C-alpha cells in the first residue's frame, strides 16, 4: 500500500492509511438509529463528510430508523454510507461514482 508493505496488517493500521474493511456481517449497533451512527462517526472523525454520503446514497429517509428495521439492501447502503463518509483514500481502490 503506497510505498510500504504490510505482511500482517491490522484493520486499525490500515484505517489510518485510508482503507476501510466492510465485512459481510453488519457492523451497525442494533440499539442505535442510523442517525446516531452517523453522529458517532462525526464525533470520532470530525472531517467525515456525512452529509455528502447521506445525500449521495439517498439515506435521509432511513436516518430515524433502527438497523433491525432496515432491509438487507438498506442496511448495506447505510454501512457503505458510513464508509464513504470517512473519505477513504481514492488511490487504493475503485471510486464511488
C-alpha positions in Angstrom: 0.0 0.0 0.0 1.6 3.2 -1.1 5.4 2.6 -0.8 5.0 0.3 2.2 4.5 -3.5 2.5 2.4 -4.8 5.3 2.8 -8.5 5.9 0.2 -8.8 8.7 -1.7 -5.6 8.7 -4.3 -4.8 11.4 -7.5 -3.1 10.5 -6.8 0.0 12.7 -3.4 0.3 11.0 -5.0 0.2 7.5 -7.7 2.6 8.5 -5.0 5.2 9.4 -4.0 4.9 5.7 -7.4 5.4 4.3 -8.5 1.8 3.9 -11.8 0.6 5.4 -12.9 -3.0 5.7 -16.6 -3.6 5.1 -17.4 -7.1 6.5 -20.2 -9.3 5.1 -21.9 -9.2 8.5 -23.4 -5.9 9.7 -21.3 -3.6 12.0 -24.3 -1.5 12.9 -25.4 -1.5 16.6 -29.0 -2.7 16.8 -29.7 -0.3 19.7 -28.8 2.9 17.8 -30.6 4.7 15.0 -28.9 5.3 11.6 -28.6 8.9 12.5 -26.8 8.1 15.8 -24.3 6.0 13.8 -23.5 9.0 11.6 -23.3 11.4 14.5 -20.9 9.0 16.3 -18.8 9.0 13.1 -18.7 12.8 13.1 -17.7 12.8 16.8 -14.8 10.4 16.3 -13.8 11.6 12.8 -14.6 15.4 12.6 -13.5 15.6 9.0 -16.0 12.9 7.9 -18.3 14.0 5.1 -21.5 12.5 6.5 -23.9 15.0 4.8 -22.5 14.2 1.4 -22.6 10.5 2.0 -26.3 10.7 3.2 -27.2 12.8 0.1 -25.2 10.7 -2.4 -26.7 7.4 -1.2 -30.2 8.8 -0.5 -30.1 7.8 3.2 -32.1 10.7 4.6 -35.4 8.7 4.8 -33.5 6.0 6.8 -31.9 8.2 9.4 -34.6 7.8 12.1 -34.8 4.0 11.6 -33.1 1.3 13.7 -30.8 -1.1 11.9 -33.2 -4.0 12.6 -35.9 -2.1 10.7 -33.9 -2.0 7.5 -33.9 -4.4 4.6 -30.6 -6.1 3.8 -30.1 -3.7 0.9 -30.9 -0.6 3.0 -28.6 -1.8 5.8 -25.8 -2.3 3.3 -26.3 1.2 1.9 -26.1 2.7 5.4 -22.9 0.8 6.0 -21.5 1.9 2.7 -22.5 5.5 3.6 -20.5 5.3 6.8 -17.5 4.0 4.9 -17.8 6.7 2.2 -18.2 9.4 4.8 -14.8 8.5 6.3 -13.4 9.6 2.9 -11.2 6.6 2.2 -8.2 7.1 0.1 -9.1 7.3 -3.6 -5.8 5.9 -4.6 -6.4 2.5 -3.0 -9.4 1.2 -4.9 -12.3 2.0 -7.2 -14.1 5.3 -6.6 -17.8 5.5 -5.8 -19.3 7.5 -8.7 
